[in-house]
Amino acid sequence: MDVLLLGGTGWLGGEVARAAVARGHAVTALTRGAGVPDGVAHVRGDRTEDGAYDAVAGRDWDLVLDVVHQPGLVRSAVQALGDRARRWVYVSSGSVYRATDDPAGDETDPLHDPLTSDHAGPEDYAGAKVACENLVLEALGDRAVVARAGLIGGRGDRSDRFGYYPAAFARAGSEAVLLPAVGETTVQTVSAADLAAWLVAAGEGDASGVYDTYGEPIAFADLVALARAAAGHQGPVHEADPDWLVAHGVGYFMGPRSLPFWLPAGHELTVTRPSARARAAGLSWRPYRRLVDEALTDERTLGFDRERRAGLTRAEELELLAALAGD
């Protein structure tokens, strides 16, 4: 197959490029910068500029893959390349789903309203992804595959979310670790490598339409137990009530001074999505223990004391543990 990646130097794009090369495909990446993975042809182009696709628009592609969330960039891409693509795979997000009281938990759940502007600000992410999906589906029809991913983890993850708990247990040693009291909450993380392999396979075959591509559902308590075992933690574990955490300035899910996997009730990512359609189409899930081990290896390499994009620093955690003990 001749594969065109719109991007390809980032985390998921890089995994897709490596997966496609490993399967024997000829891969080209259209990017603004350099540094594409080994075995990938590089075409320099800025998608915000006129003529960005000129160097790749004059030929046929077996697969075009895009992950961008700006509707204007998706619009220009499908206009320039849609007629020359046998299959178009667009990586969307579970953020497109509205939070509902009784969701079906599959691709038929209600979505946010699509963004009407070509340019999305940070607060427009959900609506922008809906708009991008619509542009791809309307332009490509049954040649389009839309993959709605939830939380992605694994090798190379720089969001610091999935790796936080393995790192927290490892850095604590025999001391205490703070967890959110989330009861029987179920969480899901898909390995970037597993998702990438499925995206390439979807482009090889006759898949079409929308697929949830979440990870395997697992109880948060079970995931934490795997992280604790991988880190060899022997110290105590203290759970804090969500209201207490909010009152003490701890944020949800991501960002500084946060706790990953902890979300407000009714958030769309709290809905369990079994991804049955993608599983039937070949999506595989590596065991969570393997995913935890990969994350812990990355965390050790990067350093537990670095500035985190998600989670608590050890100093913040100790401060909160002391406050919890005093209440």
C-alpha positions in Angstrom: 0.0 0.0 0.0 1.0 3.6 -0.6 0.2 5.4 2.7 0.1 9.1 3.3 0.2 10.4 6.8 -0.9 14.0 7.3 1.6 14.6 10.1 3.5 11.5 11.4 6.2 13.0 13.6 4.1 13.0 16.8 3.3 10.2 19.1 0.4 8.3 17.6 1.4 9.3 14.1 4.8 7.9 14.7 3.4 4.6 15.9 1.2 4.5 12.8 4.2 5.1 10.5 6.2 2.4 12.2 3.3 -0.1 12.0 2.7 0.6 8.3 6.4 0.3 7.5 6.6 -3.0 9.5 3.7 -4.3 7.4 5.6 -3.6 4.2 3.9 -0.5 3.1 5.4 2.6 1.4 4.8 5.5 3.8 5.0 9.2 3.2 4.6 11.8 5.8 3.5 15.4 5.0 4.8 17.5 7.9 6.0 21.0 8.7 9.2 19.7 10.4 11.7 17.0 10.0 12.3 13.9 12.1 10.0 11.3 10.6 10.5 7.6 11.6 13.0 5.4 9.8 11.8 4.1 6.5 9.3 7.0 6.0 9.5 9.4 3.1 9.2 13.0 4.1 7.4 15.8 2.2 7.6 19.2 3.8 4.4 21.2 3.8 2.5 23.5 6.1 -1.2 22.7 5.9 -2.2 26.3 6.9 -0.6 27.6 3.6 -1.9 27.6 0.0 -0.5 24.8 -2.0 0.3 22.7 1.0 -0.8 19.5 -0.7 0.6 20.2 -4.2 3.5 17.7 -3.8 1.2 14.8 -2.8 -2.0 15.6 -4.7 -1.0 14.4 -8.1 -1.1 10.7 -7.4 -3.3 8.0 -5.9 -3.0 6.8 -2.3 -4.3 3.5 -0.9 -4.6 5.1 2.6 -4.6 8.7 3.9 -4.6 9.1 7.7 -5.2 12.3 9.6 -5.5 13.2 13.3 -5.8 17.0 13.2 -8.7 18.7 15.1 -8.9 21.9 13.0 -11.9 21.7 10.7 -10.3 24.0 8.2 -7.3 21.8 7.8 -9.5 18.7 7.4 -11.7 20.5 4.8 -8.6 21.5 2.7 -7.2 18.0 2.9 -10.3 16.2 1.7 -10.7 18.7 -1.1 -7.2 18.2 -2.3 -6.8 14.5 -1.8 -10.2 12.9 -1.3 -10.7 11.9 -4.9 -7.2 10.2 -4.9 -7.6 8.1 -1.7 -8.9 4.5 -1.7 -9.4 4.7 2.0 -9.3 7.6 4.5 -8.8 7.0 8.2 -9.6 9.9 10.6 -8.6 9.6 14.2 -11.3 11.3 16.3 -11.9 11.3 20.0 -14.5 10.1 22.6 -14.8 13.7 23.5 -17.3 14.0 20.7 -19.9 12.3 22.9 -22.3 14.2 25.1 -22.6 13.1 28.7 -26.0 11.5 29.2 -27.8 9.9 32.1 -28.4 6.6 30.3 -26.0 6.2 27.4 -25.9 3.2 25.1 -22.1 3.2 25.3 -21.6 2.7 21.6 -21.3 4.7 18.4 -25.0 5.7 18.4 -24.6 7.9 21.5 -25.5 11.6 21.0 -22.7 13.9 20.0 -21.9 17.5 20.7 -23.0 20.1 18.1 -20.3 20.5 15.3 -18.2 23.6 15.4 -19.3 25.9 12.6 -15.9 27.7 12.4 -12.9 26.4 10.5 -10.7 27.3 13.5 -11.0 25.7 16.9 -9.9 27.2 20.2 -9.0 25.0 23.2 -12.6 25.2 24.4 -13.9 24.0 21.0 -12.2 20.6 20.9 -15.3 18.4 21.1 -17.3 20.3 18.6 -14.3 20.6 16.3 -13.8 16.9 16.2 -17.5 16.4 15.4 -17.1 18.9 12.5 -14.0 17.1 11.3 -15.7 13.7 11.4 -18.6 15.1 9.3 -16.3 16.6 6.7 -14.5 13.2 6.2 -17.7 11.1 6.2 -19.5 13.4 3.8 -16.6 13.7 1.4 -15.4 10.1 1.4 -18.6 8.1 2.1 -18.0 4.4 2.5 -14.2 5.0 1.9 -14.0 6.7 5.3 -13.1 5.2 8.6 -13.5 7.3 11.8 -11.9 6.0 14.9 -13.1 7.5 18.2 -10.3 6.9 20.7 -10.5 7.3 24.4 -7.4 7.6 26.6 -4.3 6.4 24.8 -1.3 5.2 26.7 1.9 3.2 26.2 5.4 3.7 25.0 6.2 7.3 24.2 3.2 8.8 26.0 4.1 12.3 27.1 0.6 13.2 28.6 1.8 11.8 31.9 -1.7 10.4 32.6 -1.5 6.6 32.4 2.0 6.5 33.8 1.2 8.6 36.9 0.1 5.8 39.2 3.0 3.4 38.4 5.3 6.4 39.0 3.6 7.4 42.2 3.9 4.0 43.7 7.5 3.6 42.5 8.7 7.0 43.9 6.9 6.5 47.2 8.9 3.4 48.1 7.6 2.2 51.5 5.8 5.5 52.1 2.1 6.4 51.5 0.4 7.0 48.2 -2.8 9.1 47.7 -5.6 7.9 45.5 -9.0 9.3 44.7 -12.0 7.4 46.2 -13.8 6.5 43.0 -15.6 3.3 44.2 -16.3 0.8 41.4 -15.3 3.1 38.6 -14.3 1.4 35.3 -11.5 3.0 33.2 -10.1 2.3 29.7 -6.8 2.9 28.1 -5.7 1.7 24.6 -2.1 1.2 23.8 -0.9 3.6 21.1 0.8 0.7 19.4 -2.3 -1.5 19.4 -4.4 1.4 18.1 -1.9 2.2 15.4 -1.8 -1.4 14.2 -5.6 -1.4 13.9 -5.7 1.9 12.0 -3.3 0.5 9.4 -5.3 -2.7 9.2 -8.5 -0.7 8.7 -6.9 1.0 5.8 -5.8 -2.3 4.2 -9.3 -3.8 4.3 -12.8 -2.7 3.5 -13.7 -1.1 6.9 -15.9 1.9 6.8 -17.9 4.1 9.1 -17.4 5.0 12.8 -15.7 2.9 15.4 -15.1 3.4 19.1 -11.5 2.4 19.6 -11.2 2.4 23.4 -9.1 0.2 25.5 -10.3 -2.8 27.5 -12.6 -1.9 30.4 -10.9 -2.5 33.8 -11.9 -1.5 37.3 -9.8 1.4 38.5 -9.0 -0.6 41.7 -7.6 -3.4 39.6 -5.5 -1.1 37.5 -4.1 0.5 40.6 -3.3 -2.9 42.0 -1.3 -3.7 38.8 0.6 -0.4 39.0 1.4 -1.1 42.7 2.6 -4.6 42.0 4.8 -3.4 39.0 6.4 -0.8 41.2 6.8 -3.1 44.2 5.1 -0.7 46.5 4.7 -1.9 50.1 3.6 1.3 51.8 0.1 2.4 52.9 -2.5 3.7 50.4 -4.9 6.5 51.4 -8.1 7.4 49.5 -9.5 10.9 49.5 -13.2 11.8 48.9 -13.7 13.6 45.6 -15.3 16.6 47.4 -12.2 16.8 49.7 -9.9 16.7 46.7 -11.7 19.5 45.0 -11.7 21.6 48.2 -7.9 21.1 48.4 -7.3 22.3 44.8 -6.8 18.9 43.1 -7.9 18.9 39.4 -9.6 16.2 37.4 -7.9 13.9 34.9 -5.0 16.0 33.6 -2.9 19.1 34.1 -0.8 20.2 37.0 -1.9 19.2 40.5 -4.4 16.7 39.2 -5.2 13.0 39.6 -5.6 11.0 36.4 -8.6 8.8 35.7 -10.6 10.9 38.2 -13.5 12.6 36.5 -16.7 14.3 37.5 -19.9 12.2 37.4 -21.6 12.3 34.0 -18.5 13.0 32.0 -18.5 11.3 28.6 -15.3 9.4 29.4 -16.9 7.8 32.4 -19.1 5.8 30.0 -17.8 2.3 29.4 -17.4 1.8 25.7 -16.7 -1.9 24.8 -15.7 -1.0 21.3 -17.4 -4.2 20.0 -17.4 -3.0 16.4 -13.7 -2.3 16.3 -13.0 -5.6 18.2 -14.9 -7.5 15.6 -12.8 -5.7 13.0 -9.6 -6.8 14.6 -8.7 -4.3 17.3 -6.5 -6.1 19.9 -5.7 -5.2 23.5 -2.4 -6.1 25.1 -2.7 -7.1 28.8 -2.8 -4.2 31.2 0.2 -5.4 33.1 2.3 -5.1 30.0 0.9 -1.6 29.4 1.8 -0.7 33.1 5.3 -2.1 32.7 5.9 -0.1 29.5 4.6 3.1 31.2 6.8 2.5 34.3 9.9 2.0 32.1 9.2 5.4 30.4 8.6 7.0 33.8 11.9 5.8 35.1 13.7 7.0 32.0 12.1 10.5 32.2 12.6 10.8 35.9 10.0 10.8 38.7 10.9 14.3 39.8 10.4 16.0 36.5 7.7 18.7 35.9 4.5 16.7 35.1 1.8 17.4 32.6 -0.6 15.4 34.7 -0.6 14.2 38.3 0.8 15.5 41.6 4.4 16.1 42.4 5.6 14.1 45.4 5.8 17.3 47.4 2.1 18.1 46.6 1.1 14.5 47.4 2.9 14.6 50.8 1.2 17.9 51.6 -2.2 16.5 50.8 -1.6 13.3 52.7 -0.6 15.4 55.8 -3.8 17.5 55.4 -5.9 14.3 55.0 -4.4 12.8 58.2 -5.2 16.1 60.1 -8.8 16.2 59.0 
